[in-house]
Amino acid sequence: MSLAPIPPDQVATIVTSLEMRARPTRRPMPMSDLRLIRWRRPDLDKYRALFRRVGAPWLWFSRLVMPDAEVRRIIGDDRVHVFAVEDRAGIEVGMLELDFREAGQCELAYFALVPELAGRGHGRWLMTQALALAWAPGVERVWVHTCTLDHPSALNFYRAQGFMPFARAVETFPDPRLTGHLPRDAAPHIPLFA
C-alpha cells in the first residue's frame, strides 16, 4: 500500500460511477412541497448561479471553469434537460440535469439540493422525479457518478435507489477556492492547504 502526495494547491477525490440497466419498480411519489421547473436553453449566468449555489459545498467547479461557449452548447442542446428545484416561495434550492446525448443512455449529470434540505426526504422526491424523466422511451441505461467530496451519504443514497457501482477512479484538480472560482470558505469540511 502506498500514499501518493497531493500538491497543496490540488484536491483529490475518489469518483464512483454507478448505473441502472433496467427501469426500477415504480414507487409512490414521496411528499414534498418542492417543484421541478424545466429550464429550456437557460441563461448562462442564471445557470451558473444555481450550479454554484447547490454545488459550492461539494466543490463543484466544472461548469464554472468551462468556457462560456462550451457550457452554452451543452445546456442549449435539446438532449440536455436542465431543471431547477423551487420551494413554495419560488426560490431555487436545487438542480437536476439529465443528459440524453448518448443514444440509449441518460446520465444524471447533476443532482443536488442545497445542504439545508438534507435529511428531510426531499432527495428521495427529487430522485423519484429524476428516474421518471430519465427512463424515457429508448433508454436502456441510466448512470450517475459521485465522489468522496459529495455529501457523505451520496454513494449509499444512489445504491439504495437501485444504482450499482461499475467503475472507480481517482481525480485530482486545482482547488477551485484557490483559483477564485469558488469562495475560500466553500466546503469547509475539505481542508484548504494554501
Secondary structure, 3 states (H helix, E strand, C coil): CCCCCCCCCEEEEEEEEEEECCCCCCCCCCCCCCEEEEECCCCHHHHHHHHHHHHHHHCCCHHHHCCHHHHHHHHCCCCEEEEEEECCCCCEEEEEEEECCCCCEEEEEEEEECHHHCCCCHHHHHHHHHHHHHCCCCCCEEEEEEECCCCCCHHHHHHHCCCEEEEEEEEEEECHHHHCCCCCCCCCCCCCCC
